[in-house]
Amino acid sequence: MAHANVRVSRKPQVNEGNTTVNATSSLLPSPVRPTLENRSWLSSDHCAEPVLELLGALGWPIVNTPEANVHCTSPDGRVYVGWLPEAPDAWQRGIVWRVRVQPADAEAWTQEFGVRTPSEAVAGFLAALIDDPSR
């Protein structure tokens, strides 16, 4: 059996010389393992409902166009969300969701999501964005 020469160096520990406190495994959070039934959204039908329900519940104006696109703007006007299933420019680039953000003290930025991105994932992104008071 061949052996490799391995050099092991001891890295100083941050708490060296101090008392170490060990937590029992019962105090540590247990990993969440969703069941298969909880992952049905991974094969979403790509409807806009999860996002529109979230934004509607937050009081965002929602505008439907005759072409079946939907536009939403935050009450402060700094965040735009577009569901663009019928916008030719969006389809040419393979996107269906567009999020534009204009922070109060920074440059504007845009995030787009493709046609295969579940709406539930977009809703999760928006929920995190909206929940962050620094935006």
Secondary structure, DSSP 8 states (H G I E B T S, - for coil): -------------TTTTS------GGGS-------GGGGGGGG----SHHHHHHHHHTT--EEE-TTS-EEEE-TTS-EEEEE-TT-HHHHHTTEEEEEEE--TTS--EEEEEETTS-HHHHHHHHHHHHH-TT-
